[in-house]
Amino acid sequence: MHTGFLSNTYLVGEKGGAGFFVDAGGPVGPLIEAAERLGVAPTHVLLTHHHYDHVCEVGELRERWPALEVLIHPDEEDLVEGATGVMVPGQALRIGELEVEPLHTPGHTKGMLSLYVQGNVFTGDTLFRNSVGGVRAPGHTTYGDLKRSIMETLMKLPPETVIRPGHSDPTTVGEEWETNAFIRVWRGVDPEGSEPCTALGQPATLVLLGDDYDGGHKAWVRWPDASDDIVPGSQITREPADAG
């Protein structure tokens, strides 16, 4: 995990066999050492999306292994220097003994991919422990996309599936189903909030102020036209309590 970005880079493989990286936000030095120590021969870098904190050390990995294939969703191939090809959702990749199934989970970005590998799912910036991705980052789509990606794709995986997010700590599908505040409201277990607030300088309704992976907050807001949004909690101003 990068100490500044809190973004995760993963090495996946088998001792003495083929392997691959998920994202490349760094620091990749310890993973290069681990691959050499364990006899893992990486063949691919699989990118969940194009943001800098997930791709900035692709070049360092390719310096060590020049033949690495760097794959990303077709919508984002032109956004990453060093990308060599694409992953198509629904078309599994075979890397050594491992099968990787790319799942299209848009919202945070248009081409966001989650990668399902033998009981693990690498969720990029779609779903975190106790939180969800925002839909205000470069290349984002919509709140509706993010909700569908989580509820209709990721939450349909077996509950024991280990979620390995793009930032911070791992969790499981079952744990997030029960404890993630956003998912609980989407399930209808907990009620929506109705507190007036200002979001991004505009009047809105605060539906939920939930946790974020960095110790801060992520806010689900509703605009006056009834559309919904997920924005950084730091961009929310709450109405002062009525002193009367």
N, C-alpha and C positions, 0 to 999 in steps of 0.2 A: 504494500500500500504506500502510495506517495504521501509523504508527511505533510505536504502543502495542500495538494488537491484532495487528499483522502481517496484517490482513485486506485482501483485494484488492477493489477496485471497478473494473469494466471499462466502457469505452465501446466499443461495436461499431457500425460503420457504414461508409458510403462517402462520400467527399468530395462535397458538394453533394447528398447524398441522405438518406434516412431512417436512423435509427439507434436504438439502445437501450442501456440500462445493464444490467449484470449485478451485482446486489447494490448496496448503498449504505451501506457502512461508513465511507466517507470516507477521506481528505479529498476531497470532490467538486469543490472549487474549480478545481483544475487540469484536471479533465475538462470542466467547464462552459466554461472558456476554450478548450480544445482543440476542443470541438464548435463554438463560435462561429468560431474561426479556420479550421476546415476546412469550414465550411458544412454540418455534419451537423445534421439536424433530429430530435432524439430524440422518439420517440412512446411508449416503454415503459420501465418499470423491471421487470426480470425477477428475482425473488428466488429464490435456491436454497433458503432456509429462513428461519425467523423469528428467529434469535438476534440480540441487540442489535448485536453487532459486524459484522453484515451488513445492518442495516436502519436504523441510527441517523440517517442523513442523507437518508432518503427525503423528509422535509419540505423540506429545502433544494433538492433537485432539483425538487420540485413548486412551490416558490416561483418558480423560474426558468421552468419550463414547466408551468403549471397544468393543462394537458390531458393530462399524462402518465398512461398507464394503468399501474398498479402491480399486477403479477400474481404469484401464488404458488400452491402446491399447495392444493387445496380443504381439506385437513385442517388447514391453518395460516392460512387467510384471516382468521379471527377473532383471531389472535395478533399481527397487525401493524397498528398505527394507520396509516391512509393507504392500505391495500390497496383496490384498486377492482375486482378480479376474480380469476379463477383461470386456471391452466394445467392442462390435463388430460394426463397422460402418454399418449403415442401420438398426440396430436392436434397436428400441426405448426402453428406460427405463421408467417405471412408478414409480414415487416417490410421494406418497400421491396423490394430485390432479394434479401434474405436470408431463408432458411428456418431456423427454430429448431425442433428436435425435443426436447421435454421427455422425459427419461428418469427414471423413478421409481427412486431409489437410497436406500431407507430404511436406517436403522441409527443414524446420529448423531441424526436426528430422524425422526419418522413420515412427514412429508411432504417429505423431502429430494428435491430435483430436481437432476439434472445436465442441462446444456443443450448439445446437439450442434449446431454451426453450421459447416458447410463445412470439415471437417477439424480442427475444434477442439472440445474438450469442456470445459465449465466445470463442475467437479466439486464445488463448494461444500466442505463439510467431510467428504466421503466418502473421497477419495483425495488424498494430497499427494505431493510428490516424496520418495521414500524412506520414506514413512510412510502411515498410514491414520487415519481418524477414530475418535474414541472413542465408546463407547455408554453414557456416564454423564452426558451433558449433559441439560438440561431438554428433555423431549419425546422422549427417545431410545426406540428399540425394542430390538433384540437383536444380539448378536454374529453369530448366524446370518444375520440380515438384511444386516448390513454385509458379511459375506463374500460372500454371493450378489450383492449390488449390485456389488461389485468384480469378482469372478471371472466372473459370468454376464452382466453388462451391460457394464461399462467395459472389461474385458479382452477382450471379444468385438469391440471396435472395431478398425479397421485399425491395425497397429503404428505407422504414421507419424502417427497422430492426436496432435495437440498437446493435452496436459492443462494446463488453466489453473485451478489450484486456488483455493479460497477463502482460502488463506493461503500466503504466501511464493512460491517460484520455480516456473516452468513446467517441464514434463518431457514425455515422450511415453509412449504406451501400451507401445511396444516397450521403452523404457528401464526402465519399472517392472516389466514382465514379467521382465526379466533381473536387475534389481538390488534391487528392493524386498524387504526381508527377510521381510515378512509373506507376500507373494505367493510367494516362493520356497519357504517352508514349505508353504503351501497347495498348491503344485504338486507337492510331494513331492521337490523337488530337495535341500532341506536338512532335517535332522531337527528334530523338536520337542525343546525342552529339558525337563528334569525336576527342576529345582532347587526345593527347598522355599523358601517365602517367606511373608511376611505382606503381604496386599494389602487396603487400606482397613480395616486392623485385624483382618483375618480370615485364618486359615491358607489357603494356596493353593499351587499349583505354578506356577512361572514357566516358561511355555512359550517365551516370546521377550521379550527386552528390546530393542526396536528404537529407531530414531531418531524424533524428532518434528520438526515444521517450525520450532520455535522454538529449536532447538539442544539441547533436552532429550531426554526419552525417552518412548516409549509402550510399555505393557506388555500383552502377551497372557497372561492367567492362566487357570488351570483351578481351579474350586472343588471341594471334596470330593464334591459330588454329580455331578461330571463335566461340569457346564456350564462354558462358556467366557465370557470377558469381555475387553474392551479398556479399560484404565484408565490414568490418567496415571502415568508412571514415578515421579513424585515421591511417589506413594502406595504405593510398594513398599519393603519392608524385607527385605533378603536375609539369610539365615542366615550367621552368622560362620563363617569357614573353621575346620576342625578343626585345632587347634594340635598335636594328638598325632600 
